[in-house]
Amino acid sequence: MGSYLGKHAEYYDIFYQDKPYAAEAAFVADALTRYCGRKCEILLELGCGTGQHAFELEKMGYEIVATDYSEDLLDVAKRKAKEKNSRVKFSQQDMRNLNLRGETFDAAYCLFDSIGYVQTNFALNLALNGIRRHLRPKGIFIFEFWHAAAMIKNYEPVRERNWKTADGEIRRVSKTRLDIPLQLAEVTYSRF
């Protein structure tokens, strides 16, 4: 962990402006309808970034507590929530040590391979046990992950992207190193 801090958090929405947040939120809502077994209204999000999925799900009538380990991303999310008059609650949490003071939820979700930030099987077990503690009976967990086979086949060792802004241009270079035995991808970012 340790990404999306400082300027990287500030530029997060620029970097992911083409991400289909509404469609992904609709996928989560559909999964909740199909698999929850009862009316799921109160949701926990893990790895919320700047809150876009939560804002989209809120439009559909869900109540959300959205968490992220990055205080900088949460600051951006809280500013956006204020501008939108949103009631999404944001909480700084490391999903490996999830502690929301006994709050429970109908369902939890974790998108954009945020679950991958825990990196090890031990840490994944910590995260899953914490999520389970925060789910009501028969609660469900919806998550998206970048599995090892996809990682090996689809990663790019170096990727460069440019975005025009009101102040000029931002260039981000990402370098990915694979650790095959550990099934990990380490990505480092540089901004210019």
Protein Blocks (a to p, Z undefined) as FASTA:
>chain_A
ZZhiajllmmmmmmmmmpcfklmmmmmmmmmmmmnopacfbdcdehklnommmmmmmmno
pacddddfblklmmmmmmmmmmnopabdcddddfklgceehiacfbdcdehhlmmmnopa
klmmmmmmmmmmmpcehiacddddddfklmmmmpcfbacdddddfklpadddddddddfk
nopacdddddZZ
